[in-house]
Amino acid sequence: MSEVRVRFAPSPTGYLHIGGVRTALYNYLFAKKNNGKFILRIEDTDQARFVEGAEQYINESLQWCGLTIDESPQIGGPFGPYRQSERKDIYKEYITAILNTEYAYIAFDTPDELEKLRSEYEAKGSVFSYNHEIRNSLNNSLNLAKETVTEKIKNNEPYVIRFKTPVNRTLVLNDIIRGQFTIDTNTLDDKVLVKADGMPTYHFANIVDDHLMKISHVIRGEEWLPSMALHVLLYEAFEWKAPEFAHLPLILKPEGKGKLSKRDGDKFGFPVFPLAWENEKEQTSSMGYREEGYLPQAFVNMLALLGWSPSDNKEILSMEEMIQEFDLHKVHKSGARFSHDKAKWFNHEYILNDKAENLLPYFQKVLEEKGIEINHEKDLKIVSLLKERVNFIKEIWDAGSFFWVRPEKYDEKNLKKVVKEDTQSILRQLWEELETISFNEKDLHNCIHEFVEKSGLGFGKVMQPLRLSLVGELKGPDIPVIMEILGKSESLKRIKNLETEIKL
C-alpha cells in the first residue's frame, strides 16, 4: 500500500454534527493505524451558506476530541491551500482541461427556463432530469453552434459547466464497507461542475483536491454514496487513478428510524454536537458534549462504537487501542442507533476508572463557578470518594455539596423519621465521646461502634440522626469518612446544630 492519506472535509456552514465528528474519527483512526496522514480541508465553495466562526468551531471540536491534524489551513502542508475558496486559480486549469474532453459542456439554461421545464414535467406526472435524454435539445454547447457559444460567452451570458454522463454503461463500483455494486449510467443526470459565478461545485472541487492532495482513501458518510458514480467518472475523465472509497453508516435516532438530528437532541434533552453552538443569526443555542460534562475520551469511545466493533467486542478502549484495532472492513453497513443512556454509561465508566488527580481540575472549575475556595487536598479526597456515584463530574457537587455547605435546615420528613424522645440525649452523649478523639477514619469508626455497643442502642438510632446532622439528608458515604473530611470542629458543630434544632 502506498502512503495512506485521508481527509476530513467539512463545510463551514454551521455546527459540526456528531456524525461528522465520527467521520473525522474514523479517518483519523485509519490514518494512524496505517502510519498515514490525517488532513483537514475546509470546503467553502458555497459562500452563500458560509457561517462566521464555523471553521474555528470545527478546529476546536477536533482538538477537544484529541484528533491531531497533520495538514490543515492553520498548520499548512505541502499541498495547500487547504481552503477551497483559496484554490480558485488551481481550479481554472482543470476547468479548462475538462472542457477539452468529451465529459463536459457549457449550459446557458436560465433558472426560469429550467423551472418551466420542471413544471411541464410535473404536469405530466414526471420528474425533470437534465440528462442524456434531453441535453441535446436544450440551451447548451451540445446543441448550439460553436460560434453561438463563443458569442454568448463574449456577451457575458451566465452559464454553468455540466458533466456529460456517458450513455449505456454499467459502472462496477467497489466500496470497502459495502462491497461491489453496479450503476447504470443512464439513470444519472448531468450534474453542474462549475456554477455561474465561476466557483466549482462540491463534486468538481472535491475530485481535483483529492487528486492533488494525493488522497488514498475517501472515508465519508453514506449520504455521499449516490455521488460515487459521478466521482469515479470524473477521475476517468481526467485519466487519474481513483482513491478507494468507504461510505459510513448513518447514526440513527434513539428509536432507530431516521438520521439523528438536532431536533432529536432538543426533544429528548441530549447533545448532538461536540461543543455548544451559538447561532447568532437565529438567536438559538445548542448543547454540546463538552459543556454537558462529558470527558472527551468517553465521548470519542462512545462515538467510535456507533458503527464499528473491535475484534473482541470490548467496549472501553483508549485512543491507542482504537488505532490498533480499527479496521474499515469491520465497520457496519447498517445504521447505528444512538443511545443517550449508553453515552452516559461511557462517561460514568471513564470517571470511575480514571485517577482522581486527573478529574480534579474539571471539578475545581465547578467549585470556582460556585464561589468555593479551592482546597486541593480536601477536594481530591471528595472526588476520589464520590466519583463512583456519578455519571458527570459536575454531579459530584450534587452528591457532596454538604462537604462545603453546612446544613441550615432539615427536611421535615427526615426529622420525623429519625428524631425520637432520646435522640437529643444520644447526640449530646456522642458529641462528648467524639470531642476526645482524633478525627481519622479508623478512630471515628471505632468510637462510634463502641458508643453503640456500650449504650445498648441500635445502629439506626445513632447513625441516622448523626448522618442527618452532618449531611442534612439521609444520604452520603460512610459517616467516619465524611467526618474525617469535614474535620473535628465542623463535625461537632453540625452535631450540636441538630441537637439544638431538636430542642426548639
C-alpha positions as CSV (number, residue, x, y, z in Angstrom):
1,M,0.0,0.0,0.0
2,S,1.3,3.5,-0.9
3,E,1.2,6.2,1.7
4,V,-2.2,6.4,3.4
5,R,-3.6,10.0,3.2
6,V,-7.1,10.7,4.3
7,R,-9.0,13.9,4.7
8,F,-11.9,15.2,6.7
9,A,-13.5,17.9,4.5
10,P,-16.4,19.7,6.3
11,S,-18.2,22.8,5.1
12,P,-18.1,25.9,7.4
13,T,-21.9,26.3,7.3
14,G,-22.6,25.9,11.0
15,Y,-22.3,23.4,13.8
16,L,-20.5,20.1,13.5
17,H,-22.9,17.1,14.0
18,I,-21.6,14.1,15.9
19,G,-22.0,12.2,12.6
20,G,-19.3,14.5,11.1
21,V,-17.1,14.0,14.2
22,R,-17.4,10.2,13.8
23,T,-16.3,10.6,10.1
24,A,-13.3,12.6,11.2
25,L,-12.6,10.0,13.9
26,Y,-12.7,7.0,11.6
27,N,-10.4,8.9,9.1
28,Y,-8.0,9.6,11.9
29,L,-8.0,6.0,13.3
30,F,-7.4,4.6,9.8
31,A,-4.6,7.1,9.1
32,K,-2.8,6.4,12.4
33,K,-3.3,2.6,12.0
34,N,-1.5,2.8,8.7
35,N,1.1,5.3,9.7
36,G,-0.6,7.8,7.3
37,K,-1.6,11.4,7.3
38,F,-4.9,13.0,8.5
39,I,-5.8,16.2,6.7
40,L,-8.4,18.8,7.4
41,R,-9.7,20.6,4.3
42,I,-12.3,23.3,4.5
43,E,-14.8,23.0,1.6
44,D,-16.2,26.5,1.5
45,T,-17.2,26.8,-2.2
46,D,-20.8,27.6,-1.1
47,Q,-20.2,31.1,0.1
48,A,-23.9,31.8,0.4
49,R,-24.1,29.4,3.4
50,F,-20.8,30.4,5.0
51,V,-21.1,31.0,8.7
52,E,-18.6,33.1,10.6
53,G,-16.8,31.2,13.3
54,A,-17.7,27.7,11.9
55,E,-14.2,26.9,10.9
56,Q,-12.9,27.8,14.3
57,Y,-15.6,25.6,15.8
58,I,-14.6,22.7,13.7
59,N,-10.9,23.0,14.7
60,E,-11.8,23.4,18.4
61,S,-14.0,20.3,18.2
62,L,-11.3,18.1,16.7
63,Q,-8.8,19.4,19.2
64,W,-11.1,18.6,22.1
65,C,-11.6,15.1,20.8
66,G,-7.8,14.6,20.6
67,L,-7.6,14.2,16.8
68,T,-4.2,15.5,15.8
69,I,-4.2,17.0,12.4
70,D,-1.2,16.7,10.1
71,E,-2.1,19.2,7.4
72,S,-4.8,22.0,7.5
73,P,-5.4,25.7,6.8
74,Q,-3.9,26.5,10.2
75,I,-0.9,24.1,10.1
76,G,-0.2,24.3,6.4
77,G,1.3,21.5,4.4
78,P,2.8,20.6,1.0
79,F,-0.5,20.5,-0.9
80,G,-2.1,23.8,0.3
81,P,-4.0,26.0,0.3
82,Y,-6.4,23.8,2.4
83,R,-9.5,26.1,2.0
84,Q,-11.3,25.6,-1.3
85,S,-12.1,29.4,-1.6
86,E,-8.3,30.0,-1.8
87,R,-7.8,27.5,-4.6
88,K,-9.8,29.3,-7.4
89,D,-6.7,29.7,-9.6
90,I,-5.9,26.0,-9.3
91,Y,-9.4,25.0,-10.4
92,K,-9.3,27.2,-13.5
93,E,-6.6,25.0,-15.0
94,Y,-8.8,21.9,-14.5
95,I,-12.0,23.6,-15.7
96,T,-10.2,24.3,-19.0
97,A,-8.9,20.7,-19.1
98,I,-12.2,19.0,-18.6
99,L,-13.9,21.3,-21.3
100,N,-11.3,19.8,-23.7
101,T,-12.6,16.3,-23.1
102,E,-15.9,14.6,-24.1
103,Y,-17.0,14.7,-20.4
104,A,-18.2,18.3,-20.0
105,Y,-20.2,21.0,-21.8
106,I,-21.4,24.6,-21.3
107,A,-25.1,25.2,-20.4
108,F,-26.8,28.6,-20.8
109,D,-30.2,27.5,-19.5
110,T,-31.6,30.2,-17.2
111,P,-33.2,29.4,-13.9
112,D,-36.6,30.4,-15.4
113,E,-36.1,28.1,-18.3
114,L,-35.3,25.2,-16.1
115,E,-38.2,25.9,-13.7
116,K,-40.6,26.0,-16.7
117,L,-39.3,22.6,-17.8
118,R,-39.8,21.2,-14.3
119,S,-43.4,22.5,-14.2
120,E,-44.1,20.9,-17.5
121,Y,-42.8,17.5,-16.4
122,E,-44.7,17.7,-13.1
123,A,-47.9,18.5,-15.0
124,K,-47.4,15.2,-16.9
125,G,-46.7,13.4,-13.6
126,S,-43.0,13.1,-14.4
127,V,-39.8,14.3,-12.7
128,F,-37.5,16.6,-14.7
129,S,-33.9,15.5,-15.0
130,Y,-31.2,17.2,-17.0
131,N,-29.7,14.1,-18.6
132,H,-28.7,12.3,-21.7
133,E,-32.3,12.1,-23.0
134,I,-32.9,15.8,-23.3
135,R,-29.5,17.5,-23.1
136,N,-29.1,17.7,-26.9
137,S,-32.3,19.7,-27.2
138,L,-31.5,22.3,-24.5
139,N,-29.7,25.7,-24.4
140,N,-26.1,24.3,-24.2
141,S,-23.0,23.8,-26.3
142,L,-24.1,20.3,-27.3
143,N,-27.0,21.8,-29.2
144,L,-25.7,25.3,-30.2
145,A,-23.3,26.2,-33.0
146,K,-19.7,26.8,-31.8
147,E,-19.9,30.5,-33.0
148,T,-23.1,31.0,-31.0
149,V,-21.5,29.6,-27.8
150,T,-18.5,31.9,-28.4
151,E,-20.8,34.9,-28.9
152,K,-22.8,34.1,-25.7
153,I,-19.6,33.9,-23.6
154,K,-18.3,37.1,-25.2
155,N,-21.6,38.8,-24.2
156,N,-21.1,37.7,-20.6
157,E,-24.3,35.5,-20.7
158,P,-24.3,33.4,-17.5
159,Y,-23.5,29.8,-17.9
160,V,-22.7,26.7,-15.9
161,I,-20.5,23.7,-16.9
162,R,-22.2,20.4,-16.7
163,F,-20.8,16.8,-16.6
164,K,-21.7,14.8,-19.8
165,T,-22.6,11.5,-18.3
166,P,-21.6,8.6,-20.6
167,V,-24.6,6.6,-22.1
168,N,-25.4,2.9,-21.9
169,R,-22.6,1.9,-19.5
170,T,-22.7,-0.2,-16.4
171,L,-20.3,1.0,-13.8
172,V,-18.8,-1.5,-11.4
173,L,-18.1,0.3,-8.2
174,N,-16.2,-1.0,-5.1
175,D,-16.7,0.2,-1.6
176,I,-14.6,-1.1,1.3
177,I,-17.6,-1.3,3.6
178,R,-20.4,-2.2,1.2
179,G,-18.6,-4.3,-1.3
180,Q,-19.2,-4.3,-5.1
181,F,-22.3,-2.9,-6.7
182,T,-23.2,-1.6,-10.2
183,I,-24.8,1.6,-11.5
184,D,-26.4,2.1,-14.9
185,T,-25.1,5.4,-16.2
186,N,-28.5,6.0,-18.0
187,T,-30.0,6.6,-14.5
188,L,-27.6,9.5,-13.8
189,D,-28.2,13.2,-14.5
190,D,-25.7,15.7,-15.8
191,K,-24.5,17.4,-12.6
192,V,-23.3,21.0,-12.6
193,L,-19.5,21.1,-12.1
194,V,-18.9,24.8,-12.2
195,K,-21.5,27.4,-11.1
196,A,-22.4,30.6,-12.9
197,D,-20.1,32.6,-10.5
198,G,-17.1,30.6,-11.7
199,M,-16.8,28.6,-8.5
200,P,-16.7,24.8,-8.8
201,T,-19.3,22.7,-7.1
202,Y,-18.5,20.3,-4.4
203,H,-18.3,17.4,-6.9
204,F,-15.6,19.1,-9.1
205,A,-13.5,20.7,-6.4
206,N,-13.6,17.6,-4.3
207,I,-12.1,15.4,-7.1
208,V,-9.5,17.9,-8.1
209,D,-8.4,18.5,-4.5
210,D,-8.4,14.8,-3.5
211,H,-6.2,14.1,-6.6
212,L,-3.8,17.0,-6.0
213,M,-3.6,16.2,-2.3
214,K,-2.8,12.6,-3.1
215,I,-5.8,11.3,-1.0
216,S,-5.5,7.5,-1.0
217,H,-8.9,6.7,0.7
218,V,-12.1,8.6,0.8
219,I,-13.9,7.8,4.0
220,R,-17.2,9.7,4.3
221,G,-20.9,9.3,5.2
222,E,-23.3,7.2,3.3
223,E,-25.2,10.3,2.1
224,W,-22.4,10.7,-0.4
225,L,-22.8,7.1,-1.8
226,P,-25.1,8.3,-4.7
227,S,-22.3,10.7,-5.8
228,M,-19.7,7.9,-6.0
229,A,-20.6,7.1,-9.7
230,L,-20.1,10.7,-10.7
231,H,-16.8,11.0,-8.8
232,V,-15.4,7.8,-10.3
233,L,-16.4,9.1,-13.8
234,L,-14.7,12.4,-13.1
235,Y,-11.5,10.5,-12.3
236,E,-11.9,8.7,-15.5
237,A,-12.4,12.0,-17.4
238,F,-9.1,13.3,-16.1
239,E,-7.4,9.9,-16.6
240,W,-6.5,9.9,-12.9
241,K,-6.4,6.9,-10.6
242,A,-9.4,7.0,-8.2
243,P,-8.8,6.5,-4.4
244,E,-10.5,3.7,-2.5
245,F,-13.9,4.6,-1.1
246,A,-15.6,3.7,2.2
247,H,-19.1,5.0,3.0
248,L,-20.0,5.0,6.7
249,P,-23.5,4.1,8.0
250,L,-25.8,6.7,9.5
251,I,-26.1,7.5,13.2
252,L,-29.8,6.8,13.8
253,K,-32.4,8.3,16.1
254,P,-32.8,6.6,19.5
255,E,-35.9,4.8,18.2
256,G,-33.9,3.6,15.3
257,K,-35.8,5.3,12.4
258,G,-34.1,8.1,10.5
259,K,-30.9,10.1,10.9
260,L,-30.2,11.6,14.3
261,S,-30.9,15.3,14.2
262,K,-30.7,18.4,16.3
263,R,-34.4,18.2,16.8
264,D,-34.0,14.8,18.5
265,G,-31.4,16.2,20.9
266,D,-33.7,19.2,21.7
267,K,-36.7,16.8,22.2
268,F,-35.0,14.3,24.4
269,G,-32.5,16.6,26.2
270,F,-29.1,15.3,24.9
271,P,-26.4,17.0,22.7
272,V,-25.8,16.2,19.1
273,F,-22.8,18.5,18.8
274,P,-19.4,18.0,20.3
275,L,-19.3,21.6,21.6
276,A,-22.1,24.1,22.4
277,W,-23.1,26.1,19.4
278,E,-24.5,29.6,19.4
279,N,-26.4,30.6,16.3
280,E,-26.4,34.4,16.5
281,K,-28.4,34.8,13.3
282,E,-31.3,32.7,14.5
283,Q,-30.6,33.6,18.2
284,T,-30.6,30.0,19.2
285,S,-28.1,27.9,21.2
286,S,-27.5,24.1,21.2
287,M,-26.0,21.8,23.8
288,G,-22.5,20.4,23.5
289,Y,-21.0,17.2,24.9
290,R,-18.1,19.2,26.4
291,E,-20.4,21.7,28.2
292,E,-22.7,18.9,29.4
293,G,-19.8,17.4,31.2
294,Y,-18.7,14.5,29.0
295,L,-15.0,13.7,29.1
296,P,-13.5,13.8,25.6
297,Q,-12.1,10.3,25.8
298,A,-15.5,8.9,26.8
299,F,-17.3,10.8,24.0
300,V,-14.8,9.6,21.4
301,N,-15.0,6.0,22.7
302,M,-18.8,6.1,22.6
303,L,-18.7,7.6,19.1
304,A,-16.2,5.0,17.7
305,L,-18.5,2.1,18.6
306,L,-21.5,3.7,16.8
307,G,-21.0,1.7,13.6
308,W,-17.8,-0.3,14.4
309,S,-16.9,-3.2,16.6
310,P,-13.4,-4.3,17.7
311,S,-12.4,-7.9,17.4
312,D,-13.3,-8.9,21.0
313,N,-16.3,-6.6,21.3
314,K,-14.5,-4.8,24.1
315,E,-16.3,-1.5,24.9
316,I,-13.8,0.6,26.8
317,L,-10.8,1.4,24.6
318,S,-8.2,4.1,24.8
319,M,-7.3,6.0,21.6
320,E,-4.2,3.9,21.2
321,E,-6.3,0.7,21.5
322,M,-8.8,2.0,18.9
323,I,-6.0,2.9,16.5
324,Q,-4.5,-0.6,16.9
325,E,-7.9,-2.3,16.5
326,F,-9.5,-0.2,13.8
327,D,-10.5,-1.9,10.5
328,L,-12.8,-0.4,7.9
329,H,-13.9,-3.9,6.9
330,K,-15.4,-4.2,10.4
331,V,-17.5,-1.1,10.1
332,H,-21.2,-2.0,9.9
333,K,-23.3,-1.4,6.8
334,S,-26.5,-0.7,8.6
335,G,-27.1,2.4,10.7
336,A,-26.1,2.6,14.3
337,R,-28.8,3.6,16.8
338,F,-27.8,6.4,19.3
339,S,-28.5,5.8,23.0
340,H,-28.3,8.6,25.4
341,D,-28.2,6.2,28.3
342,K,-25.2,4.4,26.7
343,A,-23.4,7.7,26.2
344,K,-23.9,8.5,30.0
345,W,-22.7,4.9,30.8
346,F,-19.4,5.5,28.9
347,N,-18.9,8.8,30.8
348,H,-19.5,7.0,34.1
349,E,-17.0,4.3,33.3
350,Y,-14.3,6.8,32.4
351,I,-14.9,8.7,35.6
352,L,-15.0,5.5,37.6
353,N,-11.7,4.2,36.1
354,D,-9.7,7.4,36.0
355,K,-7.5,8.7,38.7
356,A,-9.0,11.4,40.9
357,E,-6.0,13.6,40.2
358,N,-7.0,13.7,36.5
359,L,-10.6,14.5,37.3
360,L,-9.9,17.1,39.9
361,P,-9.3,20.1,37.5
362,Y,-12.7,19.5,36.0
363,F,-14.4,19.5,39.4
364,Q,-12.5,22.5,40.6
365,K,-13.9,24.5,37.8
366,V,-17.4,23.6,39.2
367,L,-16.2,24.8,42.7
368,E,-14.9,28.1,41.2
369,E,-18.2,28.7,39.5
370,K,-19.9,28.3,42.8
371,G,-17.5,30.6,44.6
372,I,-16.0,27.9,46.7
373,E,-12.4,28.3,47.8
374,I,-10.1,25.6,46.4
375,N,-8.5,23.2,48.9
376,H,-6.5,20.7,46.8
377,E,-6.2,18.0,49.5
378,K,-9.8,18.1,50.6
379,D,-11.2,18.4,47.0
380,L,-9.1,15.4,45.9
381,K,-10.4,13.3,48.7
382,I,-14.0,14.1,47.8
383,V,-13.5,13.5,44.1
384,S,-11.9,10.1,44.9
385,L,-14.8,9.3,47.3
386,L,-17.7,10.2,45.1
387,K,-16.6,9.6,41.5
388,E,-18.1,6.1,41.5
389,R,-21.5,7.5,42.3
390,V,-21.8,9.9,39.3
391,N,-22.2,10.0,35.5
392,F,-20.8,13.5,35.2
393,I,-18.1,15.2,37.3
394,K,-20.4,18.2,37.9
395,E,-22.7,15.8,39.8
396,I,-20.1,15.4,42.5
397,W,-21.4,18.7,43.7
398,D,-24.9,17.4,43.9
399,A,-23.7,14.3,45.7
400,G,-21.4,16.1,48.1
401,S,-22.3,19.8,48.4
402,F,-22.7,19.2,52.2
403,F,-18.9,19.0,52.4
404,W,-18.8,22.7,51.7
405,V,-22.2,23.9,52.8
406,R,-23.3,23.3,56.4
407,P,-27.0,22.2,56.7
408,E,-29.1,25.1,57.8
409,K,-32.4,23.2,57.8
410,Y,-33.6,19.7,57.9
411,D,-36.3,18.0,55.8
412,E,-39.4,17.6,58.0
413,K,-40.0,14.1,56.8
414,N,-36.4,13.1,57.7
415,L,-36.8,14.7,61.1
416,K,-39.9,12.8,61.9
417,K,-38.2,9.6,60.8
418,V,-35.1,9.8,62.9
419,V,-35.9,12.1,65.9
420,K,-37.2,10.2,68.9
421,E,-37.6,11.1,72.5
422,D,-34.0,10.1,73.3
423,T,-32.3,11.5,70.1
424,Q,-31.3,14.7,71.7
425,S,-29.6,12.9,74.6
426,I,-27.9,10.4,72.2
427,L,-26.4,13.3,70.1
428,R,-25.2,15.0,73.3
429,Q,-23.5,11.9,74.6
430,L,-22.0,11.0,71.2
431,W,-20.7,14.6,70.9
432,E,-18.9,14.2,74.3
433,E,-17.3,10.9,73.1
434,L,-16.2,12.4,69.7
435,E,-14.8,15.5,71.3
436,T,-12.0,13.5,73.0
437,I,-10.6,11.6,70.0
438,S,-8.5,12.2,66.9
439,F,-10.6,12.7,63.7
440,N,-9.3,10.0,61.4
441,E,-11.5,7.4,59.8
442,K,-10.3,4.4,61.9
443,D,-10.6,6.2,65.3
444,L,-14.0,7.6,64.3
445,H,-15.3,4.2,63.2
446,N,-14.1,2.6,66.5
447,C,-15.5,5.4,68.7
448,I,-19.0,5.3,67.1
449,H,-19.2,1.5,67.2
450,E,-18.0,1.3,70.8
451,F,-20.6,4.0,71.7
452,V,-23.4,2.0,70.1
453,E,-22.4,-1.2,71.8
454,K,-21.8,0.5,75.2
455,S,-25.1,2.3,75.2
456,G,-27.0,-0.8,74.0
457,L,-28.7,1.3,71.3
458,G,-29.3,0.0,67.8
459,F,-27.1,1.4,65.0
460,G,-30.2,3.1,63.4
461,K,-30.9,5.2,66.5
462,V,-27.4,6.5,66.4
463,M,-26.3,6.6,62.8
464,Q,-29.4,8.1,61.2
465,P,-29.5,11.3,63.4
466,L,-25.7,11.5,63.1
467,R,-25.9,11.4,59.3
468,L,-28.8,13.9,59.3
469,S,-26.7,16.3,61.4
470,L,-23.7,16.0,59.1
471,V,-25.3,15.9,55.7
472,G,-28.8,17.5,56.2
473,E,-30.3,14.4,54.5
474,L,-30.1,10.6,54.9
475,K,-27.6,10.1,52.1
476,G,-23.9,10.1,51.6
477,P,-20.8,7.9,52.0
478,D,-19.7,6.2,55.3
479,I,-20.0,8.5,58.3
480,P,-16.4,8.2,59.5
481,V,-15.2,9.2,56.1
482,I,-17.5,12.2,56.0
483,M,-16.4,13.3,59.5
484,E,-12.7,13.0,58.7
485,I,-13.0,15.2,55.6
486,L,-15.2,17.8,57.5
487,G,-12.8,17.8,60.3
488,K,-13.4,17.8,64.1
489,S,-14.5,21.4,64.6
490,E,-17.0,21.4,61.7
491,S,-18.4,17.9,62.5
492,L,-19.0,18.7,66.2
493,K,-20.6,22.0,65.3
494,R,-23.1,20.2,62.9
495,I,-24.0,17.6,65.6
496,K,-24.6,20.5,68.1
497,N,-26.8,22.3,65.5
498,L,-29.2,19.3,65.1
499,E,-29.3,18.8,68.9
500,T,-30.3,22.5,69.2
501,E,-32.9,22.1,66.4
502,I,-34.5,19.2,68.4
503,K,-34.7,21.4,71.5
504,L,-36.6,24.1,69.6
